[in-house]
Amino acid sequence: MNHIVWDWNGTIFSDNHAVVSAVNEVCTAFDREHIDLDEWRSVFSRPLLQCYERLLRRSLSDEDWARIDVLYHEAYRDLLHTCGLANGVPDVLQEWTTVGRSQSLLSMWFHDELVPLVAKYELTALFKQVDGLRAGIGGGSKAAHLERHLAELGLAPQEAVVIGDVVDDAEAAAHAGANCVLVTTGVMSRSALEAAGVPVADSIQEAVSWLS
């Protein structure tokens, strides 16, 4: 495997505290007690609508979901300046490219915000392509996005490995016919990740070491 498709949030961008804080803004708005990272990991799944219905213990209308989307992202953006790159970034990414291999970035964060954020951390040149969510409210599967991403890169799926922090990354990879390694640095528990049936690493350094 010569190409890595990296996830962003929770994988090469360390933002768990901002995620939990933003989720708690939603909890406050819907009269639900606050949670910590362990509890968010215990309920997190995609599609996110059903995840929030479990979290908030109620059915959610389209209007509720639109409200949650605004509440979450406004709170998250307020804390974006407190987040940073994960341990090992950019060194791991630079090392991967120096041996003649390639990598790209596929995130469900909004594309027009992702691109300048990647540039801020001087990572753009390390990726053949950077793709984020381009339209609509997020929270759905990454599968179709991954298929399109690989097609635009001209890569056969079996040549690529997805490295991400949630089961949806593994499901998207399986759907596209790509490989996958999951890392425990994000918003899902190790037990949930292991249930996906793919290798699970505790860091991006460990994840990449398995690809050599």
Buried (B, 14 or more C-beta within 10 A) or exposed (E): BBBBBBBBBBBBBBBBEBBBBBBBBBBEBBEBEEBEBEBBBBBBBBEBBEBBBEBBEEEBEEEBBEBBBEBBBEBBEEBEEEBEBBEBBBEBBEEBBEEEBBBBBBBBBBBEBBBEBBEEEEBEEBBBBBBBBEEEBBBBBBBEBBBEBBEEBEBEBEBBBBBBBBBBBBBBBBBBEBBBBBBBBBBBBEEBBBEBEBBBBEBBBBBBEEBE
